[in-house]
């Protein structure tokens, strides 16, 4: 979606998957997701002018940023624009990153804040949402976590899964935006409570209590549909 040019600036190109816009991450790069400090090392290299290091960061974080953006905004076009905006902001503000949290936490914070700001703008514009529950990003919440082969070989299960995905996304969208962000970060992006507190700036107890309320609302809405699948 955005590529480095001459190691100095970002230039818009035809939208395409993030993996096509950056080199495939090395085994060491992939270790960043496990918190071994590689992502911070890549950030330091990017700040020093290493264009390949920034491209590797885009590869590492691209799908995660897009996932949060799509679930917060419920519109693929808006989510793609926001994802692009996040990486532009990341590029310009990397020199300000002081390592007080993990880089991934910092990226999630940028994504969450800009998504909430975008939602406020869209509400003022009365902009409608267009969600495709068959989108691979949206379907990840209830699909097979590995290959999804079960749904391909069992038409009944496939139908039930799609229906449940639709209901889940509907109830997720109905949550207050701050609660929706907490559910996305904890239950779909698998951040720890401590990381979420860092992302949101909320006290740890507030994160837990708001998540509890949000999950209770989701469970109430989903219970009749889950009973139908038993």
HUNOR-V806381 format. One record per run of one state. SS is the DSSP state (~ for helix, > for strand, _ for the rest). FROM is the first residue (numbers start at 1). TO is the last residue. If there is no record, write none. Layout:
ss->[SS;SS]
from->[FROM;FROM]
to->[TO;TO]
//
This chain:
ss->[_;>;_;>;_;~;_;~;_;~;_;~;_;>;~;_;~;_;>;_;~;_;~;_;~;_;~;_;~;_;~;_]
from->[1;2;6;9;13;18;22;27;35;38;48;51;74;75;76;97;103;126;130;131;136;140;149;154;155;175;177;189;193;201;204;230]
to->[1;5;8;12;17;21;26;34;37;47;50;73;74;75;96;102;125;129;130;135;139;148;153;154;174;176;188;192;200;203;229;230]
//
